[in-house]
Amino acid sequence: MELLLNFLNKKKLNIRDVDRIFINLGPGKFTGLRISLSVAKAISLANNAVLIGFNSHDLINKNYKNLIKLAKNKSLIKPLYSS
């Protein structure tokens, strides 16, 4: 959660500014998906934000344009994490 808050802070956003959440539903590692889904659901409930799930193959297959259509301001923020 701290990483997410730091990321939003760098973008000069507050957690309350989040009104749509795009979340990867897989494929992926079970624990990572479960944690990210739980955090997304909690933020969605707290902010009354729309939760939109997608499959990571959609991004690989260039179907991300359909996701952008769902974004309010026609842009997506994709945080990158290093291991």
DRENPA-3360 file (N, C-alpha, C; in nm, 2 decimals, always signed):
BEGIN
1 = MELLLNFL = +0.08/-0.12/+0.00/+0.00/+0.00/+0.00/+0.09/+0.13/+0.00 ~ +0.20/+0.12/+0.07/+0.29/+0.23/+0.07/+0.34/+0.26/-0.06 ~ +0.38/+0.16/-0.14/+0.42/+0.19/-0.28/+0.32/+0.26/-0.36 ~ +0.19/+0.22/-0.35/+0.08/+0.28/-0.42/+0.07/+0.42/-0.38 ~ +0.07/+0.45/-0.25/+0.05/+0.59/-0.20/+0.17/+0.68/-0.25 ~ +0.29/+0.62/-0.25/+0.41/+0.70/-0.30/+0.40/+0.73/-0.45 ~ +0.35/+0.63/-0.52/+0.33/+0.65/-0.66/+0.23/+0.76/-0.69 ~ +0.11/+0.75/-0.62/+0.01/+0.86/-0.64/+0.07/+1.00/-0.60;
9 = NKKKLNIR = +0.14/+1.00/-0.49/+0.20/+1.12/-0.44/+0.29/+1.19/-0.55 ~ +0.37/+1.10/-0.61/+0.46/+1.15/-0.72/+0.38/+1.21/-0.84 ~ +0.26/+1.15/-0.86/+0.18/+1.20/-0.97/+0.09/+1.32/-0.92 ~ +0.11/+1.36/-0.80/+0.03/+1.47/-0.74/-0.12/+1.43/-0.73 ~ -0.14/+1.31/-0.69/-0.28/+1.26/-0.68/-0.30/+1.21/-0.54 ~ -0.42/+1.20/-0.50/-0.46/+1.15/-0.37/-0.54/+1.02/-0.39 ~ -0.54/+0.93/-0.29/-0.62/+0.80/-0.31/-0.76/+0.83/-0.33 ~ -0.81/+0.94/-0.29/-0.95/+0.98/-0.31/-0.98/+1.03/-0.45;
17 = DVDRIFIN = -0.87/+1.06/-0.53/-0.89/+1.09/-0.67/-0.91/+0.97/-0.76 ~ -0.89/+0.86/-0.71/-0.91/+0.73/-0.79/-1.05/+0.70/-0.80 ~ -1.10/+0.71/-0.92/-1.25/+0.67/-0.94/-1.27/+0.55/-1.03 ~ -1.16/+0.50/-1.09/-1.17/+0.38/-1.17/-1.04/+0.30/-1.15 ~ -1.05/+0.17/-1.13/-0.94/+0.09/-1.10/-0.94/-0.03/-1.20 ~ -0.83/-0.04/-1.28/-0.82/-0.15/-1.37/-0.73/-0.25/-1.30 ~ -0.77/-0.37/-1.30/-0.70/-0.48/-1.23/-0.68/-0.60/-1.31 ~ -0.55/-0.65/-1.31/-0.52/-0.77/-1.39/-0.58/-0.89/-1.32;
25 = LGPGKFTG = -0.66/-0.97/-1.39/-0.72/-1.09/-1.34/-0.64/-1.22/-1.37 ~ -0.53/-1.20/-1.44/-0.45/-1.32/-1.47/-0.42/-1.32/-1.61 ~ -0.34/-1.42/-1.66/-0.28/-1.52/-1.57/-0.17/-1.46/-1.49 ~ -0.14/-1.52/-1.38/-0.04/-1.48/-1.29/-0.03/-1.57/-1.17 ~ +0.06/-1.53/-1.08/+0.08/-1.61/-0.96/-0.04/-1.59/-0.86 ~ -0.09/-1.69/-0.80/-0.21/-1.69/-0.72/-0.20/-1.59/-0.61 ~ -0.09/-1.59/-0.53/-0.08/-1.50/-0.42/-0.07/-1.35/-0.46 ~ +0.00/-1.32/-0.57/+0.01/-1.19/-0.62/-0.12/-1.13/-0.67;
33 = LRISLSVA = -0.19/-1.22/-0.74/-0.33/-1.18/-0.79/-0.42/-1.16/-0.68 ~ -0.42/-1.25/-0.58/-0.51/-1.24/-0.47/-0.49/-1.11/-0.39 ~ -0.36/-1.08/-0.36/-0.33/-0.95/-0.29/-0.37/-0.83/-0.36 ~ -0.34/-0.83/-0.49/-0.37/-0.71/-0.57/-0.52/-0.69/-0.59 ~ -0.59/-0.80/-0.60/-0.74/-0.80/-0.61/-0.80/-0.75/-0.48 ~ -0.75/-0.79/-0.37/-0.80/-0.75/-0.24/-0.77/-0.60/-0.22 ~ -0.66/-0.55/-0.25/-0.63/-0.40/-0.24/-0.72/-0.32/-0.33 ~ -0.73/-0.37/-0.45/-0.81/-0.30/-0.55/-0.96/-0.29/-0.50;
41 = KAISLANN = -1.01/-0.40/-0.45/-1.15/-0.41/-0.40/-1.17/-0.32/-0.28 ~ -1.07/-0.31/-0.19/-1.08/-0.23/-0.07/-1.08/-0.08/-0.12 ~ -0.99/-0.04/-0.21/-0.99/+0.10/-0.26/-1.12/+0.13/-0.33 ~ -1.17/+0.04/-0.41/-1.29/+0.05/-0.48/-1.41/+0.08/-0.39 ~ -1.42/+0.00/-0.29/-1.53/+0.01/-0.19/-1.52/+0.14/-0.11 ~ -1.40/+0.18/-0.07/-1.38/+0.30/+0.01/-1.41/+0.43/-0.07 ~ -1.37/+0.43/-0.20/-1.38/+0.54/-0.29/-1.51/+0.54/-0.38 ~ -1.58/+0.43/-0.37/-1.70/+0.42/-0.46/-1.65/+0.42/-0.61;
49 = AVLIGFNS = -1.53/+0.36/-0.63/-1.46/+0.36/-0.76/-1.51/+0.24/-0.84 ~ -1.51/+0.26/-0.97/-1.55/+0.15/-1.06/-1.43/+0.05/-1.07 ~ -1.45/-0.08/-1.06/-1.35/-0.18/-1.06/-1.36/-0.25/-1.20 ~ -1.26/-0.25/-1.28/-1.26/-0.31/-1.41/-1.15/-0.41/-1.42 ~ -1.19/-0.54/-1.44/-1.09/-0.64/-1.45/-1.05/-0.67/-1.60 ~ -0.93/-0.71/-1.62/-0.89/-0.74/-1.75/-0.79/-0.86/-1.75 ~ -0.77/-0.93/-1.86/-0.68/-1.04/-1.87/-0.55/-0.98/-1.93 ~ -0.43/-1.02/-1.87/-0.31/-0.97/-1.92/-0.28/-1.00/-2.07;
57 = HDLINKNY = -0.35/-1.10/-2.12/-0.33/-1.13/-2.27/-0.39/-1.02/-2.35 ~ -0.49/-0.94/-2.29/-0.55/-0.83/-2.36/-0.44/-0.72/-2.39 ~ -0.35/-0.70/-2.30/-0.24/-0.61/-2.32/-0.14/-0.66/-2.42 ~ -0.11/-0.78/-2.41/-0.01/-0.84/-2.51/-0.07/-0.84/-2.65 ~ -0.20/-0.87/-2.66/-0.26/-0.88/-2.79/-0.31/-0.74/-2.85 ~ -0.26/-0.64/-2.78/-0.30/-0.50/-2.83/-0.44/-0.46/-2.81 ~ -0.51/-0.54/-2.73/-0.65/-0.50/-2.70/-0.66/-0.40/-2.59 ~ -0.55/-0.34/-2.55/-0.55/-0.24/-2.45/-0.63/-0.11/-2.49;
65 = KNLIKLAK = -0.65/-0.10/-2.62/-0.72/+0.02/-2.67/-0.87/+0.01/-2.62 ~ -0.92/-0.11/-2.60/-1.05/-0.12/-2.54/-1.05/-0.08/-2.40 ~ -0.94/-0.10/-2.32/-0.93/-0.06/-2.18/-0.93/+0.09/-2.18 ~ -0.85/+0.15/-2.27/-0.84/+0.30/-2.27/-0.98/+0.37/-2.29 ~ -1.06/+0.30/-2.37/-1.20/+0.36/-2.39/-1.28/+0.36/-2.26 ~ -1.25/+0.27/-2.17/-1.32/+0.27/-2.04/-1.26/+0.37/-1.94 ~ -1.14/+0.42/-1.97/-1.08/+0.51/-1.88/-1.15/+0.65/-1.89 ~ -1.17/+0.72/-1.78/-1.24/+0.84/-1.78/-1.17/+0.95/-1.87;
73 = NKSLIKPL = -1.04/+0.96/-1.85/-0.97/+1.07/-1.92/-0.89/+1.01/-2.04 ~ -0.92/+0.89/-2.08/-0.86/+0.83/-2.20/-0.71/+0.80/-2.18 ~ -0.67/+0.78/-2.06/-0.53/+0.74/-2.04/-0.53/+0.65/-1.92 ~ -0.42/+0.57/-1.92/-0.40/+0.47/-1.81/-0.27/+0.50/-1.75 ~ -0.26/+0.48/-1.62/-0.13/+0.48/-1.54/-0.09/+0.34/-1.52 ~ +0.02/+0.30/-1.56/+0.07/+0.17/-1.54/+0.20/+0.17/-1.46 ~ +0.19/+0.14/-1.33/+0.31/+0.14/-1.25/+0.39/+0.02/-1.28 ~ +0.52/+0.04/-1.28/+0.62/-0.07/-1.31/+0.69/-0.11/-1.18;
81 = YSS = +0.70/-0.23/-1.15/+0.76/-0.28/-1.03/+0.88/-0.36/-1.07 ~ +0.99/-0.34/-1.00/+1.11/-0.42/-1.02/+1.12/-0.52/-0.91 ~ +1.18/-0.64/-0.95/+1.19/-0.75/-0.85/+1.32/-0.75/-0.79;
% end
